[in-house]
Amino acid sequence: MKEMQSKLVRDNQKAILHKDWVFKQGKGASKKISQRFLIMTARELTWFHSVAEYESGATALGVVKIMDIYKCSETLMQ
């Protein structure tokens, strides 16, 4: 994984590897479920409220550097 990520960073840092909608569950009493538009590049995951927000060049709601990810798991929404 680290070798592939290093190669991608060297070859094309801005290339979008994947983009799709994801769901997140909020904290607190309501635990509201919200949809976010996720963009994955060789360096980071970023997310936005909508495709239009992403395409307008708005600042991402959040960013996670790929090098900081040590474990991923799939969960089922209830």
C-alpha positions in Angstrom: 0.0 0.0 0.0 2.7 2.5 1.0 4.7 1.7 -2.2 1.7 2.3 -4.4 0.8 5.5 -2.6 4.4 6.8 -2.9 4.4 6.0 -6.7 1.1 7.8 -7.1 2.3 10.9 -5.2 5.5 11.0 -7.4 3.6 10.5 -10.7 0.5 12.6 -10.3 -0.3 14.3 -7.0 -3.6 15.9 -8.1 -5.2 13.0 -10.0 -8.6 12.0 -8.6 -8.5 8.3 -7.8 -12.1 8.1 -6.6 -15.1 10.3 -6.0 -18.5 9.3 -4.6 -21.1 10.0 -2.0 -20.6 8.8 1.5 -22.8 9.1 4.6 -21.8 10.2 8.1 -23.6 10.0 11.3 -23.5 13.0 13.6 -22.9 13.1 17.3 -25.2 14.1 20.1 -28.8 13.2 20.8 -30.1 13.4 17.2 -27.3 11.4 15.5 -28.5 12.9 12.2 -27.2 11.1 9.1 -25.8 13.5 6.4 -24.5 12.9 2.9 -21.1 14.2 1.8 -19.3 14.2 -1.5 -15.9 12.5 -1.1 -12.8 13.1 -3.3 -9.8 10.8 -3.0 -6.4 11.7 -4.4 -3.0 10.0 -3.9 -2.3 12.4 -1.0 -5.7 13.0 0.8 -9.4 12.5 1.3 -11.5 15.6 1.2 -15.2 16.1 1.5 -17.8 18.7 0.6 -21.6 19.2 1.1 -22.2 18.8 -2.7 -20.6 18.3 -6.1 -21.4 22.0 -6.9 -19.5 23.1 -3.8 -16.5 21.0 -4.9 -16.6 22.3 -8.5 -16.9 25.9 -7.3 -13.5 25.6 -5.6 -14.8 26.0 -2.1 -12.7 25.0 0.9 -13.3 21.4 1.8 -15.3 20.6 5.0 -12.5 18.2 6.0 -9.2 16.7 5.0 -7.5 13.5 5.9 -4.0 12.8 4.7 -3.7 9.3 3.2 -0.3 8.8 5.0 -2.2 9.2 8.3 -4.7 6.4 7.6 -3.7 3.1 9.3 -7.0 1.2 9.2 -10.3 1.2 7.2 -13.4 -0.9 7.7 -16.8 -1.0 6.1 -19.9 -0.6 8.2 -23.5 -1.1 7.6 -25.9 1.8 8.3 -28.9 1.0 10.4 
